[in-house]
């Protein structure tokens, strides 16, 4: 059976709240946002920096819920700074025949990283 890799979930246009170079490498994410996106601690994630174009792979660690924390840690702190807008993406492998029906979990947030029911307008950074 052929498997394909699909977008599992994303947190769209999150604002980086802190960047700590001398910290265990990872991305700290508000636990509430992780739950909404179906992410678990230590899960591999890709981060796409809208502000500067950087892309990197790391893993998620749980942050305090409902705080809006999005903290870039370790060497990745060279790729994102406080205030940058990022997309946090996770992927899954599914049977190819399920592909046409697949729908990822999409979490849109405001500038304080609070979940928003509305898809944000694509405004300049």
N, C-alpha and C positions, 0 to 999 in steps of 0.2 A: 504494500500500500504506500503510495507516494505521500510524503508530508510536505507542507509548505510553511514558511515562516510568515506570520501576520502580525500586525500591530495589535498587541493585547490591550494596552491602555496608554493614555498620556495625560499629563498635567500640563495644560497649555498656557504659556505666557506667565509663568511664575516669576516672581521677583526675588532675586538672591538677597537674603537678609544679612548674611555674613560670609566671610571667607577666612578660614583658619589654616594657614600653611603648615604649622607645626602641630598637626592633629592626625589621628589615624585616618587614612584615606577613605573617603566615602562621601555620600551626600545625605545630610540629615534633613528629613522631611517631616513636616507636621503629621502626626499619626492619623488625624482625621482625614487628611488628604490622601494618605497612603491607603486607608480603608476604602475611600471612594474610588480610587484607581485600581483596587484589587492587588496592591503591592504588599509583599511581606518583607520583613527585615532580612537583610543580606541578599536580597534578590538582585540580580544583575540588571542595570538600567543604562540607557544611553541618555546623554545630556547634550542638547543642541542649544548653543548660546546665540540667541537672536541678536544681541547687541554687538558682538564682535566676530561672529561666524565660527568660533571654536566648537569642536565636537569631541566628546570623550565618553568612555565607558567606565563605570564604577559600580558601586552597589549601594542600596538604600539602607539607612539606619533610622530607627524610630526617633522622632522628635516629640516634644511636648504637644499634646493635642490642642487644637483651636488657638495656637499661637501664631500660625502663619510662617513658622521657621522653615527656611530653605537655606541651609548652610553648606557651602562647598568646603571640603576638608582635604588636607594633605596636598600632594602635588597638583591636584586639579584646581587648587586655589590660584594657580598661575593662569588658568583658563577662564575664570569667571570672577568678577568683583561684585561687591555689594552694590545693589541697584540694577545689575544686569537682568535682562529678561531672558528666561530659558524655557525650553520644552523638555520635559522628563518623559521618556518613552520606555515601554517594556514590550517584549515580543513573546510569542508563543508558537509552537509547532502544532499544526492541526492537519487532519487528512485533507488532501487536495479537494475532494468532492464537497467538503463543508465550506470551502472558500467563498463561493458566491453568496452564502447566507451569513457570513461572519460579520459581526458588528463589534468594534472595540469599545472599551469604556473610556469616555472622554470627559475629563474634568477641566472646566474652565474656571479661572480664578480672576479676582480683581487685583488691584495694585497692592493690597494688603494680604494677598494669598488666601482670601476667603472665597469659598465656592460661589460661583455665580451661575444662575440659571440661563443667562444669556450668553451666546457666543460673542466674544468681544469684537468690536470693530477693529479693522486692521489699520491702526494709526501709526504714524512715524514714532520711532523710539525716542 
